[in-house]
Amino acid sequence: ARAVVDCGWAAIGIIWLVSALGTKPTARRIPLAARGLHILVLVLAWSLIFARYFRVGFLRTRFVPEGAWAGWLGCAVAWMGFAFTVWARYCLGRNWSGMVEVKENHTLVRRGPYALVRHPIYTGLSLALLGTAVVYGDLCCLIGALLAFFEWKRKSLMEERFMIEQFGREYIDYRHEVKSLIPFVW
C-alpha cells in the first residue's frame, strides 16, 4: 500500500509541475514573508510524514492497528483525495496558483468540486494526507497531516480576503452557500 500511495504523490507532483506552466500571469500576491511561512509549515508537515528521522520516541507510536486492511483502507482514502484534488485543479484551470494570488482576468470558479467546497484542492490534499498517514500508521504522520490541514485552512482564509476584494458580493454569497473545506460541515 505504501508504494501505491507514494506513486500517487509522485503523480500529483508531476501534474502540478506540468499544469503550472499554463497559468495566467499574476496580478497580485501575498507578501514574501507570508509565502515563506506557508512553505516552511508545509515542509515541516511533509517532513513529519515522509522523513524517517522524525520517527523517534512517542512519534513512532501507531495510531492504527497493524494489518493489510488498514493499509489498503488508507490507500483508498488517499486515492480519493488525489482524484478530488486533480478534478479541482482541472476545474480551476489557468486561475490556479500555488500561493495566494489573484491572476490577471481571474474568474470565480463554482463548478465541479467548487460546488461542494470552496477550497477543494486543500480538501483533496488533506484527504490524501490522512490516507497516507493511515498507510504509514504512526503518530508522526498523523501530526504532519493535521499540521498541513490547519496550514491550508490558514491559507484559505488569506485567499478568501483576496477573493472578496476581487469579486465582492458574488464571493460573499458563495461563502454563504458553500462550506470551506468539508462538504456540508465546515
C-alpha positions as CSV (number, residue, x, y, z in Angstrom):
1,A,0.0,0.0,0.0
2,R,2.9,2.4,0.7
3,A,4.3,2.1,-2.8
4,V,0.8,2.7,-4.3
5,V,0.4,5.9,-2.1
6,D,3.9,7.1,-2.9
7,C,3.2,6.7,-6.6
8,G,0.1,8.8,-6.1
9,W,2.1,11.6,-4.6
10,A,4.7,11.4,-7.4
11,A,1.8,11.7,-9.9
12,I,0.4,14.7,-8.1
13,G,3.8,16.4,-8.2
14,I,4.2,15.8,-11.9
15,I,0.6,17.1,-12.6
16,W,1.3,20.2,-10.5
17,L,4.6,21.0,-12.2
18,V,3.2,20.5,-15.8
19,S,0.0,22.4,-15.2
20,A,1.8,25.3,-13.5
21,L,3.3,26.1,-16.9
22,G,-0.1,27.2,-18.3
23,T,-1.4,29.5,-15.6
24,K,-2.4,33.2,-16.1
25,P,0.0,35.9,-15.2
26,T,-0.2,37.1,-11.6
27,A,-1.9,40.4,-10.8
28,R,-1.5,40.4,-7.1
29,R,0.1,38.1,-4.4
30,I,0.7,38.0,-0.7
31,P,4.0,39.3,0.7
32,L,7.2,37.2,0.5
33,A,7.2,36.7,4.3
34,A,3.7,35.1,4.3
35,R,4.7,32.9,1.3
36,G,7.9,31.8,3.2
37,L,5.9,30.9,6.3
38,H,3.5,28.8,4.3
39,I,6.3,26.9,2.6
40,L,8.1,26.4,6.0
41,V,5.0,24.9,7.6
42,L,4.3,22.6,4.7
43,V,7.9,21.5,4.6
44,L,7.7,20.6,8.3
45,A,4.4,18.8,7.7
46,W,5.9,16.9,4.8
47,S,9.0,16.0,6.8
48,L,6.9,14.6,9.6
49,I,5.0,12.4,7.1
50,F,7.8,11.3,4.8
51,A,11.1,11.7,6.5
52,R,12.2,8.8,8.6
53,Y,14.4,10.9,11.0
54,F,11.3,12.3,12.8
55,R,10.1,8.8,13.7
56,V,11.6,8.6,17.2
57,G,10.1,8.0,20.7
58,F,6.4,8.5,21.0
59,L,6.2,9.8,17.4
60,R,6.7,6.1,16.3
61,T,3.5,5.1,18.2
62,R,0.9,3.5,15.9
63,F,-2.4,5.2,15.8
64,V,-4.0,2.4,13.6
65,P,-3.5,-1.3,14.1
66,E,-1.1,-3.3,12.0
67,G,-2.6,-5.1,9.2
68,A,-3.2,-5.1,5.5
69,W,-6.8,-3.9,5.8
70,A,-5.6,-0.6,7.4
71,G,-3.0,0.0,4.7
72,W,-5.5,-0.6,1.9
73,L,-8.2,1.5,3.5
74,G,-5.7,4.3,3.8
75,C,-4.6,3.8,0.2
76,A,-8.3,4.1,-0.9
77,V,-8.7,7.3,1.1
78,A,-5.5,8.7,-0.3
79,W,-6.5,8.0,-3.9
80,M,-10.0,9.5,-3.3
81,G,-8.1,12.6,-2.2
82,F,-5.8,12.5,-5.2
83,A,-8.8,12.3,-7.6
84,F,-10.7,15.1,-5.9
85,T,-7.5,17.3,-6.0
86,V,-6.9,16.7,-9.7
87,W,-10.6,17.3,-10.5
88,A,-10.4,20.6,-8.6
89,R,-7.1,21.6,-10.3
90,Y,-8.6,20.8,-13.7
91,C,-11.8,22.9,-13.0
92,L,-9.7,25.8,-11.7
93,G,-7.8,25.9,-15.0
94,R,-5.5,28.8,-15.6
95,N,-6.6,30.6,-12.4
96,W,-4.5,28.2,-10.3
97,S,-1.6,29.3,-8.2
98,G,0.5,27.5,-5.6
99,M,0.5,30.7,-3.5
100,V,-2.2,33.2,-2.5
101,E,-2.6,35.2,-5.7
102,V,-5.1,36.9,-7.9
103,K,-4.5,36.2,-11.6
104,E,-5.0,38.6,-14.5
105,N,-8.6,38.2,-15.7
106,H,-9.3,36.0,-12.7
107,T,-12.6,34.2,-12.8
108,L,-14.6,32.8,-9.9
109,V,-15.0,29.0,-10.4
110,R,-18.1,27.5,-8.8
111,R,-18.5,24.3,-10.9
112,G,-17.4,20.7,-10.2
113,P,-15.8,20.3,-6.7
114,Y,-16.1,24.1,-6.2
115,A,-19.8,23.5,-5.8
116,L,-19.1,21.2,-2.9
117,V,-16.4,23.2,-1.1
118,R,-14.7,26.5,-1.7
119,H,-11.2,25.0,-1.4
120,P,-11.4,21.6,-2.9
121,I,-7.7,21.3,-3.6
122,Y,-6.9,21.6,0.1
123,T,-9.8,19.2,0.9
124,G,-8.4,16.6,-1.6
125,L,-4.8,17.0,-0.4
126,S,-5.9,16.8,3.3
127,L,-7.8,13.6,2.5
128,A,-4.8,12.2,0.6
129,L,-2.5,13.0,3.6
130,L,-5.0,11.4,6.0
131,G,-5.0,8.3,3.9
132,T,-1.2,8.4,3.7
133,A,-1.0,8.7,7.5
134,V,-3.2,5.6,7.9
135,V,-1.0,3.7,5.4
136,Y,2.2,4.7,7.3
137,G,0.4,4.2,10.6
138,D,2.5,6.2,13.0
139,L,1.6,9.2,15.1
140,C,4.3,11.3,13.4
141,C,2.4,11.0,10.0
142,L,-0.9,11.9,11.6
143,I,0.6,15.0,13.2
144,G,2.1,16.0,9.9
145,A,-1.3,15.6,8.1
146,L,-3.1,17.7,10.8
147,L,-0.4,20.4,10.6
148,A,-0.8,20.6,6.8
149,F,-4.6,20.7,7.1
150,F,-4.5,23.6,9.5
151,E,-2.0,25.4,7.4
152,W,-4.3,25.0,4.4
153,K,-7.1,26.4,6.5
154,R,-5.0,29.4,7.4
155,K,-4.0,29.9,3.7
156,S,-7.7,29.6,2.7
157,L,-8.6,32.5,4.9
158,M,-6.0,34.6,3.2
159,E,-7.3,33.6,-0.2
160,E,-10.8,34.4,0.9
161,R,-9.8,38.0,1.6
162,F,-8.3,38.3,-1.9
163,M,-11.5,36.8,-3.4
164,I,-13.8,39.2,-1.5
165,E,-11.7,42.1,-2.7
166,Q,-11.7,40.8,-6.3
167,F,-15.4,39.6,-6.6
168,G,-17.2,41.4,-3.7
169,R,-20.8,40.4,-3.2
170,E,-20.5,37.4,-5.6
171,Y,-17.9,35.8,-3.4
172,I,-19.7,36.7,-0.2
173,D,-22.8,34.9,-1.5
174,Y,-20.6,31.9,-2.5
175,R,-19.2,31.8,1.1
176,H,-22.8,31.6,2.5
177,E,-23.8,28.9,0.0
178,V,-20.8,26.5,0.1
179,K,-18.7,25.3,3.0
180,S,-14.9,25.9,3.2
181,L,-13.2,22.5,3.4
182,I,-15.6,19.8,4.5
183,P,-18.7,19.5,2.3
184,F,-21.9,20.4,4.2
185,V,-20.0,20.7,7.5
186,W,-17.2,23.3,7.7
